[in-house]
């Protein structure tokens, strides 16, 4: 895999609620630290949903399709 791929991946994250790609540096929904891990969000709604039911989203039991 090209080195560029790793650099891009380091700068981006997947919103755990809707699976959208967001930039870590400027996530529109902000970031939140949960159990020592940082999560990044596409919008405030996804962040709020994750804060309410983090385990459901992380386990895959719950997901918001965009």
Biopython code that builds the backbone (N, CA, C, O; Angstrom):
import numpy as np
from Bio.PDB.StructureBuilder import StructureBuilder

atoms = [
    (1, "UNK", "N", (0.828, -1.174, 0.000)),
    (1, "UNK", "CA", (0.000, 0.000, 0.000)),
    (1, "UNK", "C", (0.875, 1.240, 0.000)),
    (1, "UNK", "O", (1.914, 1.267, 0.660)),
    (2, "UNK", "N", (0.473, 2.251, -0.722)),
    (2, "UNK", "CA", (1.281, 3.467, -0.775)),
    (2, "UNK", "C", (1.353, 4.164, 0.581)),
    (2, "UNK", "O", (0.414, 4.100, 1.375)),
    (3, "UNK", "N", (2.450, 4.812, 0.827)),
    (3, "UNK", "CA", (2.627, 5.562, 2.070)),
    (3, "UNK", "C", (1.550, 6.635, 2.187)),
    (3, "UNK", "O", (1.072, 6.915, 3.286)),
    (4, "UNK", "N", (1.170, 7.232, 1.077)),
    (4, "UNK", "CA", (0.157, 8.278, 1.079)),
    (4, "UNK", "C", (-1.147, 7.768, 1.707)),
    (4, "UNK", "O", (-1.839, 8.516, 2.398)),
    (5, "UNK", "N", (-1.477, 6.503, 1.468)),
    (5, "UNK", "CA", (-2.698, 5.933, 2.036)),
    (5, "UNK", "C", (-2.661, 5.993, 3.561)),
    (5, "UNK", "O", (-3.658, 6.332, 4.197)),
    (6, "UNK", "N", (-1.521, 5.666, 4.139)),
    (6, "UNK", "CA", (-1.406, 5.708, 5.592)),
    (6, "UNK", "C", (-1.521, 7.133, 6.108)),
    (6, "UNK", "O", (-2.167, 7.366, 7.130)),
    (7, "UNK", "N", (-0.919, 8.070, 5.435)),
    (7, "UNK", "CA", (-1.017, 9.466, 5.861)),
    (7, "UNK", "C", (-2.464, 9.940, 5.815)),
    (7, "UNK", "O", (-2.931, 10.598, 6.744)),
    (8, "UNK", "N", (-3.168, 9.612, 4.751)),
    (8, "UNK", "CA", (-4.561, 10.019, 4.632)),
    (8, "UNK", "C", (-5.382, 9.363, 5.746)),
    (8, "UNK", "O", (-6.221, 10.017, 6.367)),
    (9, "UNK", "N", (-5.147, 8.101, 5.993)),
    (9, "UNK", "CA", (-5.901, 7.379, 7.023)),
    (9, "UNK", "C", (-5.639, 7.975, 8.402)),
    (9, "UNK", "O", (-6.546, 8.021, 9.232)),
    (10, "UNK", "N", (-4.436, 8.424, 8.655)),
    (10, "UNK", "CA", (-4.121, 9.040, 9.938)),
    (10, "UNK", "C", (-4.867, 10.357, 10.124)),
    (10, "UNK", "O", (-5.095, 10.782, 11.257)),
    (11, "UNK", "N", (-5.247, 11.001, 9.037)),
    (11, "UNK", "CA", (-5.924, 12.290, 9.097)),
    (11, "UNK", "C", (-7.441, 12.154, 9.076)),
    (11, "UNK", "O", (-8.150, 13.134, 9.304)),
    (12, "UNK", "N", (-7.945, 10.962, 8.808)),
    (12, "UNK", "CA", (-9.382, 10.748, 8.703)),
    (12, "UNK", "C", (-9.850, 9.690, 9.686)),
    (12, "UNK", "O", (-9.077, 8.850, 10.145)),
    (13, "UNK", "N", (-11.134, 9.755, 9.995)),
    (13, "UNK", "CA", (-11.751, 8.766, 10.887)),
    (13, "UNK", "C", (-13.135, 8.444, 10.347)),
    (13, "UNK", "O", (-13.685, 9.181, 9.528)),
    (14, "UNK", "N", (-13.681, 7.349, 10.809)),
    (14, "UNK", "CA", (-15.029, 6.949, 10.442)),
    (14, "UNK", "C", (-15.963, 7.266, 11.611)),
    (14, "UNK", "O", (-15.730, 6.832, 12.739)),
    (15, "UNK", "N", (-17.011, 8.020, 11.331)),
    (15, "UNK", "CA", (-18.026, 8.323, 12.341)),
    (15, "UNK", "C", (-18.651, 6.990, 12.764)),
    (15, "UNK", "O", (-19.189, 6.280, 11.915)),
    (16, "UNK", "N", (-18.596, 6.630, 14.050)),
    (16, "UNK", "CA", (-19.100, 5.328, 14.484)),
    (16, "UNK", "C", (-20.629, 5.187, 14.431)),
    (16, "UNK", "O", (-21.158, 4.086, 14.585)),
    (17, "UNK", "N", (-21.329, 6.294, 14.214)),
    (17, "UNK", "CA", (-22.794, 6.250, 14.172)),
    (17, "UNK", "C", (-23.294, 6.035, 12.752)),
    (17, "UNK", "O", (-24.141, 5.174, 12.516)),
    (18, "UNK", "N", (-22.773, 6.815, 11.800)),
    (18, "UNK", "CA", (-23.293, 6.758, 10.422)),
    (18, "UNK", "C", (-22.274, 6.241, 9.406)),
    (18, "UNK", "O", (-22.594, 6.093, 8.226)),
    (19, "UNK", "N", (-21.065, 5.969, 9.852)),
    (19, "UNK", "CA", (-19.980, 5.447, 9.007)),
    (19, "UNK", "C", (-19.488, 6.417, 7.938)),
    (19, "UNK", "O", (-18.890, 5.986, 6.952)),
    (20, "UNK", "N", (-19.722, 7.697, 8.110)),
    (20, "UNK", "CA", (-19.177, 8.691, 7.177)),
    (20, "UNK", "C", (-17.711, 8.956, 7.529)),
    (20, "UNK", "O", (-17.306, 8.840, 8.685)),
    (21, "UNK", "N", (-16.936, 9.309, 6.522)),
    (21, "UNK", "CA", (-15.535, 9.671, 6.735)),
    (21, "UNK", "C", (-15.460, 11.144, 7.123)),
    (21, "UNK", "O", (-16.064, 11.994, 6.469)),
    (22, "UNK", "N", (-14.727, 11.440, 8.175)),
    (22, "UNK", "CA", (-14.551, 12.817, 8.630)),
    (22, "UNK", "C", (-13.068, 13.095, 8.861)),
    (22, "UNK", "O", (-12.290, 12.187, 9.154)),
    (23, "UNK", "N", (-12.697, 14.356, 8.724)),
    (23, "UNK", "CA", (-11.313, 14.754, 9.011)),
    (23, "UNK", "C", (-11.134, 14.894, 10.510)),
    (23, "UNK", "O", (-11.936, 15.542, 11.183)),
    (24, "UNK", "N", (-10.080, 14.287, 11.028)),
    (24, "UNK", "CA", (-9.824, 14.342, 12.464)),
    (24, "UNK", "C", (-9.533, 15.767, 12.938)),
    (24, "UNK", "O", (-9.895, 16.145, 14.052)),
    (25, "UNK", "N", (-8.891, 16.535, 12.100)),
    (25, "UNK", "CA", (-8.493, 17.885, 12.492)),
    (25, "UNK", "C", (-9.692, 18.825, 12.618)),
    (25, "UNK", "O", (-9.701, 19.712, 13.472)),
    (26, "UNK", "N", (-10.705, 18.630, 11.768)),
    (26, "UNK", "CA", (-11.861, 19.524, 11.767)),
    (26, "UNK", "C", (-13.167, 18.745, 11.604)),
    (26, "UNK", "O", (-13.882, 18.959, 10.625)),
    (27, "UNK", "N", (-13.490, 17.858, 12.526)),
    (27, "UNK", "CA", (-14.735, 17.100, 12.395)),
    (27, "UNK", "C", (-15.943, 18.020, 12.629)),
    (27, "UNK", "O", (-16.010, 18.680, 13.666)),
    (28, "UNK", "N", (-16.887, 18.076, 11.697)),
    (28, "UNK", "CA", (-18.038, 18.975, 11.842)),
    (28, "UNK", "C", (-18.839, 18.763, 13.128)),
    (28, "UNK", "O", (-19.394, 19.716, 13.675)),
    (29, "UNK", "N", (-18.902, 17.527, 13.609)),
    (29, "UNK", "CA", (-19.649, 17.237, 14.839)),
    (29, "UNK", "C", (-18.787, 17.192, 16.080)),
    (29, "UNK", "O", (-19.278, 16.909, 17.173)),
    (30, "UNK", "N", (-17.518, 17.467, 15.922)),
    (30, "UNK", "CA", (-16.608, 17.436, 17.054)),
    (30, "UNK", "C", (-16.066, 16.044, 17.325)),
    (30, "UNK", "O", (-16.279, 15.109, 16.553)),
    (31, "UNK", "N", (-15.372, 15.932, 18.424)),
    (31, "UNK", "CA", (-14.766, 14.664, 18.827)),
    (31, "UNK", "C", (-15.173, 14.377, 20.269)),
    (31, "UNK", "O", (-15.569, 15.276, 21.010)),
    (32, "UNK", "N", (-15.069, 13.118, 20.644)),
    (32, "UNK", "CA", (-15.398, 12.720, 22.010)),
    (32, "UNK", "C", (-14.528, 11.546, 22.388)),
    (32, "UNK", "O", (-14.326, 10.633, 21.587)),
    (33, "UNK", "N", (-14.014, 11.563, 23.596)),
    (33, "UNK", "CA", (-13.162, 10.502, 24.090)),
    (33, "UNK", "C", (-14.011, 9.538, 24.904)),
    (33, "UNK", "O", (-14.703, 9.946, 25.837)),
    (34, "UNK", "N", (-13.958, 8.257, 24.549)),
    (34, "UNK", "CA", (-14.732, 7.241, 25.250)),
    (34, "UNK", "C", (-13.822, 6.062, 25.559)),
    (34, "UNK", "O", (-13.269, 5.439, 24.652)),
    (35, "UNK", "N", (-13.672, 5.764, 26.829)),
    (35, "UNK", "CA", (-12.825, 4.657, 27.281)),
    (35, "UNK", "C", (-11.422, 4.709, 26.686)),
    (35, "UNK", "O", (-10.876, 3.692, 26.257)),
    (36, "UNK", "N", (-10.847, 5.910, 26.668)),
    (36, "UNK", "CA", (-9.475, 6.085, 26.210)),
    (36, "UNK", "C", (-9.289, 6.171, 24.705)),
    (36, "UNK", "O", (-8.158, 6.270, 24.230)),
    (37, "UNK", "N", (-10.366, 6.136, 23.958)),
    (37, "UNK", "CA", (-10.305, 6.194, 22.484)),
    (37, "UNK", "C", (-11.036, 7.446, 22.013)),
    (37, "UNK", "O", (-12.091, 7.795, 22.543)),
    (38, "UNK", "N", (-10.469, 8.120, 21.013)),
    (38, "UNK", "CA", (-11.118, 9.304, 20.445)),
    (38, "UNK", "C", (-12.003, 8.910, 19.274)),
    (38, "UNK", "O", (-11.609, 8.112, 18.424)),
    (39, "UNK", "N", (-13.208, 9.481, 19.239)),
    (39, "UNK", "CA", (-14.155, 9.254, 18.155)),
    (39, "UNK", "C", (-14.518, 10.602, 17.554)),
    (39, "UNK", "O", (-14.607, 11.606, 18.262)),
    (40, "UNK", "N", (-14.725, 10.616, 16.245)),
    (40, "UNK", "CA", (-14.962, 11.843, 15.493)),
    (40, "UNK", "C", (-16.301, 11.728, 14.771)),
    (40, "UNK", "O", (-16.690, 10.647, 14.330)),
    (41, "UNK", "N", (-17.013, 12.876, 14.653)),
    (41, "UNK", "CA", (-18.390, 12.837, 14.172)),
    (41, "UNK", "C", (-18.649, 13.815, 13.031)),
    (41, "UNK", "O", (-18.047, 14.885, 12.943)),
    (42, "UNK", "N", (-19.575, 13.399, 12.158)),
    (42, "UNK", "CA", (-19.926, 14.210, 10.991)),
    (42, "UNK", "C", (-20.838, 15.365, 11.373)),
    (42, "UNK", "O", (-20.898, 16.363, 10.655)),
    (43, "UNK", "N", (-21.537, 15.252, 12.471)),
    (43, "UNK", "CA", (-22.452, 16.297, 12.911)),
    (43, "UNK", "C", (-22.798, 16.133, 14.376)),
    (43, "UNK", "O", (-22.547, 15.082, 14.964)),
    (44, "UNK", "N", (-23.376, 17.172, 14.969)),
    (44, "UNK", "CA", (-23.723, 17.117, 16.387)),
    (44, "UNK", "C", (-24.719, 16.002, 16.728)),
    (44, "UNK", "O", (-24.667, 15.447, 17.825)),
    (45, "UNK", "N", (-25.618, 15.672, 15.808)),
    (45, "UNK", "CA", (-26.595, 14.615, 16.062)),
    (45, "UNK", "C", (-25.943, 13.259, 16.258)),
    (45, "UNK", "O", (-26.333, 12.492, 17.139)),
    (46, "UNK", "N", (-24.946, 12.967, 15.431)),
    (46, "UNK", "CA", (-24.230, 11.689, 15.564)),
    (46, "UNK", "C", (-23.453, 11.645, 16.871)),
    (46, "UNK", "O", (-23.399, 10.610, 17.535)),
    (47, "UNK", "N", (-22.855, 12.764, 17.235)),
    (47, "UNK", "CA", (-22.107, 12.804, 18.487)),
    (47, "UNK", "C", (-23.043, 12.561, 19.671)),
    (47, "UNK", "O", (-22.719, 11.785, 20.569)),
    (48, "UNK", "N", (-24.192, 13.218, 19.674)),
    (48, "UNK", "CA", (-25.154, 13.056, 20.762)),
    (48, "UNK", "C", (-25.675, 11.614, 20.829)),
    (48, "UNK", "O", (-25.811, 11.046, 21.913)),
    (49, "UNK", "N", (-25.965, 11.032, 19.663)),
    (49, "UNK", "CA", (-26.435, 9.649, 19.623)),
    (49, "UNK", "C", (-25.382, 8.708, 20.203)),
    (49, "UNK", "O", (-25.712, 7.794, 20.958)),
    (50, "UNK", "N", (-24.117, 8.930, 19.850)),
    (50, "UNK", "CA", (-23.029, 8.088, 20.349)),
    (50, "UNK", "C", (-22.864, 8.253, 21.854)),
    (50, "UNK", "O", (-22.670, 7.272, 22.572)),
    (51, "UNK", "N", (-22.939, 9.485, 22.330)),
    (51, "UNK", "CA", (-22.788, 9.728, 23.762)),
    (51, "UNK", "C", (-23.895, 9.042, 24.561)),
    (51, "UNK", "O", (-23.675, 8.632, 25.701)),
    (52, "UNK", "N", (-25.064, 8.918, 23.976)),
    (52, "UNK", "CA", (-26.200, 8.290, 24.638)),
    (52, "UNK", "C", (-26.102, 6.769, 24.646)),
    (52, "UNK", "O", (-26.444, 6.126, 25.638)),
    (53, "UNK", "N", (-25.632, 6.191, 23.530)),
    (53, "UNK", "CA", (-25.597, 4.723, 23.396)),
    (53, "UNK", "C", (-24.301, 4.236, 22.753)),
    (53, "UNK", "O", (-24.335, 3.500, 21.767)),
    (54, "UNK", "N", (-23.189, 4.633, 23.295)),
    (54, "UNK", "CA", (-21.886, 4.300, 22.708)),
    (54, "UNK", "C", (-21.696, 2.798, 22.498)),
    (54, "UNK", "O", (-21.255, 2.380, 21.427)),
    (55, "UNK", "N", (-22.016, 1.998, 23.481)),
    (55, "UNK", "CA", (-21.793, 0.554, 23.366)),
    (55, "UNK", "C", (-22.623, -0.070, 22.243)),
    (55, "UNK", "O", (-22.164, -0.994, 21.573)),
    (56, "UNK", "N", (-23.828, 0.425, 22.039)),
    (56, "UNK", "CA", (-24.678, -0.106, 20.965)),
    (56, "UNK", "C", (-24.065, 0.177, 19.599)),
    (56, "UNK", "O", (-24.107, -0.676, 18.713)),
    (57, "UNK", "N", (-23.500, 1.359, 19.421)),
    (57, "UNK", "CA", (-22.873, 1.695, 18.136)),
    (57, "UNK", "C", (-21.553, 0.958, 17.943)),
    (57, "UNK", "O", (-21.252, 0.503, 16.840)),
    (58, "UNK", "N", (-20.773, 0.838, 18.996)),
    (58, "UNK", "CA", (-19.488, 0.149, 18.883)),
    (58, "UNK", "C", (-19.655, -1.348, 18.643)),
    (58, "UNK", "O", (-18.827, -1.960, 17.967)),
    (59, "UNK", "N", (-20.696, -1.934, 19.179)),
    (59, "UNK", "CA", (-20.924, -3.369, 19.001)),
    (59, "UNK", "C", (-21.573, -3.696, 17.658)),
    (59, "UNK", "O", (-21.580, -4.847, 17.221)),
    (60, "UNK", "N", (-22.122, -2.662, 17.008)),
    (60, "UNK", "CA", (-22.792, -2.888, 15.729)),
    (60, "UNK", "C", (-24.279, -3.180, 15.869)),
    (60, "UNK", "O", (-24.972, -3.356, 14.867)),
    (61, "UNK", "N", (-24.781, -3.233, 17.110)),
    (61, "UNK", "CA", (-26.203, -3.467, 17.317)),
    (61, "UNK", "C", (-27.051, -2.320, 16.791)),
    (61, "UNK", "O", (-28.215, -2.503, 16.433)),
    (62, "UNK", "N", (-26.455, -1.141, 16.748)),
    (62, "UNK", "CA", (-27.186, 0.033, 16.298)),
    (62, "UNK", "C", (-26.345, 0.769, 15.267)),
    (62, "UNK", "O", (-25.123, 0.854, 15.388)),
    (63, "UNK", "N", (-27.029, 1.308, 14.234)),
    (63, "UNK", "CA", (-26.317, 2.067, 13.204)),
    (63, "UNK", "C", (-27.315, 2.979, 12.494)),
    (63, "UNK", "O", (-28.459, 2.599, 12.245)),
    (64, "UNK", "N", (-26.873, 4.149, 12.186)),
    (64, "UNK", "CA", (-27.694, 5.111, 11.469)),
    (64, "UNK", "C", (-27.239, 5.119, 10.022)),
    (64, "UNK", "O", (-26.076, 5.412, 9.744)),
    (65, "UNK", "N", (-28.121, 4.806, 9.106)),
    (65, "UNK", "CA", (-27.774, 4.816, 7.681)),
    (65, "UNK", "C", (-28.035, 6.197, 7.097)),
    (65, "UNK", "O", (-29.118, 6.765, 7.239)),
    (66, "UNK", "N", (-27.024, 6.708, 6.445)),
    (66, "UNK", "CA", (-27.143, 8.039, 5.821)),
    (66, "UNK", "C", (-27.339, 7.884, 4.325)),
    (66, "UNK", "O", (-27.462, 8.880, 3.612)),
]
sb = StructureBuilder()
sb.init_structure("model")
sb.init_model(0)
sb.init_chain("A")
sb.init_seg("    ")
for serial, (resi, resn, name, xyz) in enumerate(atoms, 1):
    if name == "N":
        sb.init_residue(resn, " ", resi, " ")
    sb.init_atom(name, np.array(xyz, "f"), 0.0, 1.0, " ", f" {name:<3s}", serial, name[0])
structure = sb.get_structure()
